[in-house]
Amino acid sequence: MYKVKHLQLGRKAALKLLRSDRQNREDQLRFDREARLAASLTNPHSVTIYDYGRSEEGEAYCVMEYLSGLTLQEVVARSGFQSIGRVLFVLRQVCEALGEAHSLDLVHRDIKPQNIMLSLDPSIGDWAVVFDYGLAKPLSPDKGTYQTREVIWAGTPMYMAPERFRSPSVMDPRSDIYSVGCVAYYLLAGRPPFAECDPESLFALIISEQPIGLGIHRGEDVPESVRRTVFKCMAKNAADRYASIGELADAIDELRVEFPWTSSDAAAWWKQHGDA
């Protein structure tokens, strides 16, 4: 990924090139699919794609919106666990991005703190943008879109839903809801839901164990309404989660009445922890 200046648009952009060791036909078509799917999204909380194609040398490229700010992983690294109001405020925006994607029958499949960028908007406060749709897949294959065959799981294990391990080729938007719950846990606890360990042990934890209570990590009680929302997202059985990202958004809206987060709150955080 490179920071560049788009000559026609006259503004900064991010240039993504397909790695030189991934220039086979399948990788090139997968890269094209990522760019095409991401370009179909228009929600302001999803990264904007400006252009994609092949260079004169045959290299696959994608030009997209340059995102300044901090990933949610960097936010936690700088100030530890986050206030409940802020977590709800940010994740509500993530729901907006995923709501559009799901309405287009597109599942992200790699929602994690590293793939959500946060910046400060002077009027709104915290502004979240979801990016890296490299693992996104349509729920219903389109004959005009190249489909890669998937026989093993793909994604970031720590934030993957249990069913993604059991049936990696099955697409279900509720898998994204599980991942949003994991991100919520990470922001509220200041650490991932499960301890880092070898892949086999991690898979076993995700499939069968519950994460440690949020209050233990924070050293303070977390309201039952908040805990219930997070752990409903992270239910082992997809049928026990919110039925849709819209339903989760509604639940977050109800909680935000009790746990507000204002633009002034955001500005204060960025003044203390943001880059000068």
Secondary structure by P-SEA (a helix, b strand, c coil): cbbbbcccccbbbbbbbcccccccaaaaaaaaaaaaaaaacccccccccccccccccbbbbbbccccccccaaaaaaccccccaaaaaaaaaaaaaaaaaaaaacccccccccccbbbbbcccccbbbbbccccccccccccccbbbbbbccccccccccccccccccccccaaaaaaaaaaaaaaaaacccccccccaaaaaaaaaccccccccccccccccaaaaaaaaaaaccccccccccaaaaaaaaaaaaaaccccaaaaaaaaaccccc
